[in-house]
Amino acid sequence: PSTIVKKVLMEEFTGVRCVNCPQAKTEIDNLQSESLFGEDFIAVAYHAGFFSRPYSDSKNDYRTEQGDAILEFLDQPIGFPSGVVNRKQFSGEDDLQIEAFATWGGFVGQELEEAAIMSLDLETTYNESNRVLNVSVAITPTQNISDALNLSVLITENDIVDIQLTPDGIIEDYAQTHVFRTMITNTFGNRIDEALIANQSISNIYSFTLPTDWVAENCKVVAFVHHAEQSKEVLQVEEVAVIK
């Protein structure tokens, strides 16, 4: 088989009242450009914490109980915006949260240099009439893996236009991207019970009905496999559009 690329997950913590968060979003856009990491870098933006409270004239409340729980699980940052790369603590960092977004690219680059020990293949089918999304997730390890692992599957949405605080003041038509909408699995993932044997695929199918106020064409599915006990580290991540 062709060489499997280890992709990297960035979990960003942001909010509509966070004045510096738009700069972090610009940094993520830059890192996802073809000149840098492209599709090998996958981002999820959780609106959680103090700065995520909507304004009185906000059209949306991006906060979720799951997002709040994940923020607690991945350590409360000293400040926002903050990001976690592959749920890994890097040398020189006090915990998983990396507040200095100018350094994110260096840590993403480090992770991309590591060899992948599995591939993830996602397939989506979406029924526009009843808004039911089915997601097939196939995991194929390149080696036998005996560690306790979980699989998390979630939905993000792009281009949600609403109010955002910026260094230039409040902008009313700010387009949020990579917004965490929901976990399809349990909040902290579902345990992978099947044996992970080199070059043998295991697969699961998940179903979810999209709420009517989500724009299916702007939604993506993100799936990642991660350690479930002593470590939280993400081993592989993949992303696919709800509607291809």
LINBELDA-V814522 format. One record per residue. N is the residue number from 1. PSI is psi in radians with two decimals (* if undefined). D_CENTER is the distance of its C-alpha to the mean C-alpha in Angstrom with 2 decimals. Layout:
n={N N}
psi={PSI PSI}
d_center={D_CENTER D_CENTER}
//
This chain:
n={1 2 3 4 5 6 7 8 9 10 11 12 13 14 15 16 17 18 19 20 21 22 23 24 25 26 27 28 29 30 31 32 33 34 35 36 37 38 39 40 41 42 43 44 45 46 47 48 49 50 51 52 53 54 55 56 57 58 59 60 61 62 63 64 65 66 67 68 69 70 71 72 73 74 75 76 77 78 79 80 81 82 83 84 85 86 87 88 89 90 91 92 93 94 95 96 97 98 99 100 101 102 103 104 105 106 107 108 109 110 111 112 113 114 115 116 117 118 119 120 121 122 123 124 125 126 127 128 129 130 131 132 133 134 135 136 137 138 139 140 141 142 143 144 145 146 147 148 149 150 151 152 153 154 155 156 157 158 159 160 161 162 163 164 165 166 167 168 169 170 171 172 173 174 175 176 177 178 179 180 181 182 183 184 185 186 187 188 189 190 191 192 193 194 195 196 197 198 199 200 201 202 203 204 205 206 207 208 209 210 211 212 213 214 215 216 217 218 219 220 221 222 223 224 225 226 227 228 229 230 231 232 233 234 235 236 237 238 239 240 241 242 243 244}
psi={2.77 2.76 2.32 2.28 2.30 1.99 2.86 2.38 2.25 2.10 1.90 2.49 2.16 -3.12 2.73 -0.32 0.16 1.88 -0.52 -0.07 -0.61 -0.55 -0.62 -0.67 -0.72 -0.66 -0.72 -0.78 -0.71 -0.79 -0.48 -0.01 2.73 -0.46 -0.26 -1.83 -0.31 -2.38 -0.10 -0.10 2.05 2.27 2.51 2.26 1.93 2.19 1.75 2.74 -3.07 -0.69 0.04 -0.03 2.27 2.73 2.88 -0.51 0.31 2.51 -0.37 2.64 1.86 -0.09 2.59 2.63 -0.64 -0.74 -0.71 -0.72 -0.67 -0.63 -0.79 -0.71 -0.59 0.33 2.37 2.21 2.79 -0.66 2.99 2.61 2.79 2.73 2.63 2.20 1.99 0.45 0.75 2.45 2.17 2.74 2.29 -0.18 2.51 -0.42 -2.83 -0.52 2.29 1.86 -0.50 1.65 -0.32 -0.31 -0.11 -0.76 -0.64 -0.73 -0.67 -0.76 -0.70 -0.80 -0.65 -0.34 -0.26 2.63 2.51 2.43 0.11 2.80 2.65 2.29 2.13 2.40 2.33 2.51 2.37 2.22 1.91 -0.44 -0.71 0.02 0.44 2.21 2.25 2.33 2.15 2.22 2.05 2.26 2.19 1.82 2.62 -0.12 2.85 2.35 2.17 -0.08 2.67 2.07 2.65 2.70 2.17 2.37 2.22 2.97 2.35 2.84 2.43 2.82 0.78 2.00 2.18 -2.99 2.45 2.36 2.36 2.99 -0.35 0.17 -2.96 2.24 2.28 -0.36 0.80 2.33 1.92 2.54 2.76 0.49 2.15 2.19 -0.88 2.71 2.37 -0.62 -3.00 2.78 -0.71 0.33 2.88 2.37 2.36 1.86 -0.41 2.64 2.37 1.78 2.41 2.23 0.26 2.21 2.49 2.62 2.66 2.65 2.33 2.52 2.52 2.43 2.08 2.30 2.68 -0.37 0.04 2.39 1.86 -0.64 -0.36 0.04 2.58 2.72 2.28 2.26 2.43 2.57 2.33 2.73 2.63 0.01 -1.81 -0.73 2.75 0.07 2.43 2.26 -0.56 2.62 2.62 2.74 2.50 2.58 2.57 -0.77 1.97 *}
d_center={26.94 25.32 23.40 19.84 17.40 14.98 11.69 9.53 5.98 6.04 5.14 7.86 10.47 12.72 15.54 18.20 20.87 19.32 21.68 19.90 16.36 17.37 18.28 14.86 13.49 16.37 15.49 12.01 14.02 16.55 14.47 13.21 16.89 18.95 21.10 18.43 15.45 14.94 12.89 12.53 9.87 6.41 4.76 3.14 6.67 8.29 11.97 13.70 16.82 20.12 19.21 17.21 20.50 21.40 24.70 27.68 27.46 23.71 23.19 19.82 18.50 14.70 14.92 14.23 15.76 12.69 10.83 14.12 14.34 11.10 12.44 15.68 14.43 12.88 16.05 17.15 17.17 20.59 19.52 16.93 14.96 13.38 10.53 9.80 9.82 9.51 10.69 13.99 16.91 18.57 22.29 23.52 20.68 21.72 18.54 14.81 14.36 15.31 16.88 18.54 16.14 18.90 18.33 14.64 15.83 18.27 15.95 13.65 17.05 18.19 15.47 16.12 19.74 19.33 20.34 18.16 19.53 18.07 16.92 14.63 16.07 14.71 17.27 17.16 20.27 20.54 23.80 24.41 27.34 25.79 22.08 21.25 18.27 18.65 16.06 17.56 15.70 18.04 17.76 20.48 21.16 23.32 25.06 25.94 23.42 24.82 22.18 20.74 17.24 14.80 12.64 9.67 9.15 7.56 8.47 7.68 10.89 12.39 15.81 16.55 19.68 20.92 22.27 20.69 22.56 22.92 25.45 27.73 27.64 26.06 24.97 25.27 23.62 20.38 17.62 14.18 11.28 7.59 8.76 7.28 10.32 10.64 10.19 12.67 13.39 14.52 12.44 12.46 12.65 15.90 18.29 19.13 22.89 24.04 25.47 23.42 26.20 26.20 25.92 25.87 23.11 22.00 20.31 19.28 19.15 17.37 18.65 17.54 19.53 17.89 19.56 22.04 20.66 17.37 18.08 17.27 17.79 14.95 12.38 10.03 9.05 6.22 8.07 8.40 11.69 12.38 15.65 16.91 19.90 21.00 17.86 14.18 13.34 10.85 13.29 11.62 8.63 9.39 8.82 11.83 13.34 14.81 18.08 18.89}
//
